[in-house]
Amino acid sequence: MRTKNLVLILCCVVLTSFIFIILGPAGQQNDSLKNIVTQTHQRFNKLQENLRATEAKKFDIEPKYLAILGFSNLPTSPSQTLYTGGQSQPSQLQQSSQPFTTNATPYNGTKANFTIVTYVQEGQAPSAILLSQNIAAKFPNEYLLIYDLGLSEDDSRALSAFCNSSKCSVINYDLSVFPSYVTDQRMHAYRPIVIKDALMRSKNILFAENSVRIRGNSRDLNDLRAKAGPGVLGWTTPKAVSTRTHPKMFDYFQTDADDFIFLRMVELDKVFFADTPLVEEKILLPWIKCALTLECIDPIGAQSNGCKYNKKPQYRYSGCHAYDTSAFNIVLGLTWHLDDSKYSLPGEDNNIFYQETLEQATKILENRRRNSSETSDHPFADD
């Protein structure tokens, strides 16, 4: 559409110019003709630059990555338009004497009905251990899947000692099969990858950072899962998507930042996902395509700090980019036509969740090792 408009404008300019030449004084025709030729040439060059820029804003990923993630049966053309307008008994998670390992083929085993999913990186073992204890204490009937994205051998053994039951499993997930920047903790490009893999193992998941802790009981979780329905459910923040998203990212989704100035951003620290065709094709596929295209997930000039939220109007880009969270919110907005009520709840309505820092988790475990802390010191209570 943008290209057609440019061509139409160019044709109008050329036609108008020739009319003026014909009707103008004879002595000025040669000079006018030269000016028109020069201006037309300049506009043609600008049109070519715009066309090249449009061509450049495409997802550029190798098909093998989509195959690993189970997208083999979906169309993968980067120029394809991505947007258009009773509970069964949970099955056992696959168990093994060794942790899961990534291979070149997607998981196709028996799916659980619902699973809580998290990941852990180097130095984060205490937080993941306390999350596993939180789930075991408050939700003993729910499954927990922990993706090991680079723990040391000692931390891996420590985590496995706490997560070693029919309800808790650790997956050693090898991110080295993807582009090297995927492991960058600034971009979090690995989060959509983890979520996609988890949805090949479970029909519904609650994805949560390992710093998240959960109050309540299974009924509370089931109520939230019901609200997610066949799609996604997260919690909004006061910031607009346009405030936390570098303008160049919107180009990859063939949309405009101005469309997102009144759309509140959903954070990724806790989100429900359902394994449905809608989620796979409209959410996960374009999200992962962006995550695996460096210029999309990390546009030139993007940074994760230096946010300036005092700009007027407040929906202007703050100078602080949210990387995978920004791409996630763009696909949510496009899928549900900028209606965040279809996939989110107000942020103040998330009383069931709270955060526990890595420093707090480390201190709790150290106190327990010294036998100087009682179990009640850990804030798993409902209050």
N, C-alpha and C positions, 0 to 999 in steps of 0.2 A: 504494500500500500504506500509506504514511504517513497519507494522508487518510482511508482506511477505518478505520484504527485510532483516529484522533481522533474520528471520528463514532461509532464503537462505544463508546468510553469515555464520550463525552458522553451517549449514550442510556442507558448504565448508571447514570450519576450522576443523571440526571433521574428514571429509574424508581425508584431506591433512595430518592431524596428524597421522592417522592410516597408511597411506602409508609410512610416515617416520619411523614409528615403525617397519613395516615389512622389509623395506630396510636397516634399521640401524643396527649397531653392536649388537650381541646377548646380550652382557653384559650390554648394556644400555637400553634394552627393558623394564625391570621392572621399572627403574627410569623414562623413557620416558612415560610409560603408566600411572604412578602415576601423572606426571605433566599434561598429557593430560586430565586425569579424573578431576584433580583439576581445570584446566582452563575451561574445558567444564562446570563444575558445576558453576563456577563463571559467565560465559557468560549466562548460563541458568537463574541464579538468576537475572542478569541484564535485560535479556529479559522479565522476569516476572514483574520486576519493571516498565519497559517501557509500558508493556501492562496495568498494573494497572493505570499508569499515564494517558494513553490514555482513559481508561474507565472513569476516574475521570473527564475528561474535557467534561462533558455533561451538558446541561441545565437541571436544577432540579427545576421544578415548579409544583404547584398543578393545576390540570385541572380546578378547580373552577375559578381561576383567568382568564384563557383564555375564559371561558364561560361568565364571567362578561363583558369582553371586546369584545364579539361578535365573538370569534374564534371557536365556537362550531362545525362548519361544516368543519374545517380544520384539517388535520392530526397533532397530537401533540406529536408523538414519538420523544424523545430527540435524538435518534440515526439517525433520518431521514436526508438524504442529502438535504440541503435547496437550493442549487444553481445548475443550469445547464447553460450549456451555454444560424351652425347657433345657437345662444345662446337663451335658453329658459328664460322665465320670472321667476325671483327668487320667491320661495314660502316663505310664512311667517314663521319665527321661531316660535316654540311653545311658547305661552304666558300663563302666570298664575299669579294670585295675589301673589303667593309665588315663591321664586326662585326654580330652579330645584334642586332635591336631587338625590344622587346616590342610586340605589337599586341593587338587585342581578341579574337583567336581563338587557341585552343591550337595548339601545334606538332603537326603530323601527318605529318612527313616520315619518312625512313628512319631506323630506330633502330640505334645501335651495340649491340654485345653487352655491353660493359662499359666504363665511363667513370669516371675519378676526377674528382670535382666539388668545387669550392671557390668562394668569393666574395671580393671585395676591396672595401674602402671607402676613403674619402678618407684619405690618409696611410699606407696599408698596401701601397703598390706594391712596396717592397723585399721584403717577406715573400712576396708572390705571385710575384715574379720568381724568387726562390730556390726556391720550391716547384716552379715550372715547370722549373727546371734540375735539381732533385732527381729529378723524374719522368723527364725526358729522359735523365739519366745512368744511373739505376738500372732504369727500366722503359721502354725505348725503344719497345716495342710496344704500350704502353697509351695510351689517349686521355686528355687532360686538358681539362676545360671550366671556364673561369673566368668567374664572373658579376660584371660590373662594376656595383656598386651606388652609384657616385657618385665616381669618380676625377676629378681635375682633368684638363684636356686634356694637360698635360705628362706626368703620370703615366700616363695612358691610352696615349699614344704610346710611352712607355718600356716599358710592359708588352707592348704589341703587338709591339715589336721583338724581344722574347724569346719571346713566344707567337705564332708566325706560321708554322705548319707544318700538315701534314695530320694531325698528332697533337695539336695544341693549338689551341684556339679561345677567343675572348673574346666574351661576350654582354653587350651594353649593356642591362641590364634596368631598366626604368623602374618604380620602385615608387610613383610618384605616382598611378597608377591605383587604388591601394588607400588605405584610411584613413591619415591623416597619421602616426599613432603607429606604423605598421608600420616606419618607418625608425629608430625609437628603438633605439639600441644596447644599452640596458638590458634591453629585453624580448626582443630577437632574434626578433620575430614574423615577420621575413622568411625565417628559415631553413626552416621547413616549405614556404614558397612556392617557394624555390629548389629544394628537394628534389623537390617535385611537378613542377615544370617540367623538371627534369633527367630524371626518370623517364618523361617523354613523349618524350625524345630517346634514351634508352638503356634496355636491358632490365634491366641491373644497374648499380648505382653504388656507389662508395665516397665518401661525403660526408666532407670533412675541412676543418677550419679551415685558413687559409693559413699558420698557424704550425706546422702538423704537417709532419714530415719522415718519410720511410719508408726503412727498411733492407731488406735481403734482395733477392729477385728475384721474377719473375712467378709462379713456382711457389708462393712463400709467399702471395702475394695470392690465387691460385687456391684454395689450401687453405682460406683464410678464407672466400672466397666460397662454397665448398661447404658450410661449416658454417652459413652464413646460409640456405641452401636457398631456399624460396619466400617467405621473410619478411624478418626484420631481424636484424642481429647487431651488438651493441655491447659495451662493457666496463663492468663495474660499479664503483662506488665503495663505501667502507665506510659511507656515510650511507644512512639509510632514506628512502624517498620522502616519508613523512610529515614528516621532519625539514626538508626543503627545499621544502615545498609549503604555500602559504597555505591554511588550512582551507576558505575560501570557494570555492576552485577546484573542490574535490571535488563541490560541489553541482551544478555544471553537467554533471557526468558521472553524476549520480544514484547516487553511491556515497559511502562513508564513509571518512574519514581513518584510522580504526582498522583498516581492512582492509589498509592499506599500511605498517603499523609494522614489519613484518619483510621488506619488499620492498626490496632494495638498488637505489639509483638508478643509472641508466645515463647517462653523460655524452654530450654531442652533438658533441664535438670530432672524433670519427671513428666513423662508423657505416656498415655495409653495408645497402643496401636493394635489394629485388627488385621489379620492376614486375609485381605479381600482383593479382588481385581482392581477396585478403585484405588486402594492404598498402594498396590504394587505399581500400577501404570501411571497414576496421576501424581503420586507423592514420592515414592521411593525411587522410581526410575529417573525422573528429571533431577531429583535431589542428588542422587549418586553421580549422575552425569556431570553435574556442576562440581561436586566434590572431587571428581577425578579429572577435572579440567583446571589446571593451575590458575589460568587467567580469570576464570569464573569465581572460584572460591577465594582467590587472593588477588583482586584487581590491583594494578599498579597504583601506588599511593595509599593503599589500605593499611590501617594499623589498628591494634586492639586496645590502645590506651590513648590518653589525651582527649577524652570525651569532653565536649563543650555543650552542655545541655542548657546553657543560658542564652542560646541564640534565639532571636525572634524572626519569624514565628518558630515555635518549638518543634515543629515537624521537619525543619531543615536538617540536613545531614550534619551530625555532631562532630564529624571527623573521626569517629570511633566505629569500626566495622565489626560485625558479629560473626563473620565467616559462615560456618555451617548452619548456625541458627538463622542468619539472614536468608540464606538460600531456602531453608525449611519454611520460613514464613512467607516467602514469595510463592512457593508452590502451594501452600495452604490457601493463600489469598486468591490465586488464580483458579484453583480447583473449586472453591466454594464462593466464587464471584464476590470476594471482599466482604463476606459476611462471617465475622469471627464467632458468632453465636453457634455456627454449625460445627465448630471443632474446639471450642475453648470455654472455660469458666472464668469468672473474675478472679484475679490473683488473691483477693482477700478471702476467698472461699476455699482455701486449701489447708484447713486446720488439721487435717489428718497427717500432714507432712511437716518435718522440721529438719534443720541442717545441723550437722556436727562437724566441726573442722578437723582436719588431719591432726593438728596439734592436740586437740581435745581427745581424739581417739587414741593417739600415742600415749598420752598421759594416763588415760584409763587403763590401758593394757599394762603399762609399767607399774602402776599402783597394784594391779591384781597380781603381778608376778612377785611383788614384795609382800603380798598378803596384807596390804594396808588399806584395801578398799573392799567394801561389801558390794554385792550385786546391785543392791538398791541404789548405789551411788550413780549407776548409769541411768540416764533419763529415758527409760523405755515406758515410763508411766503415761497414762492417758491425760494427765493434767498439763 
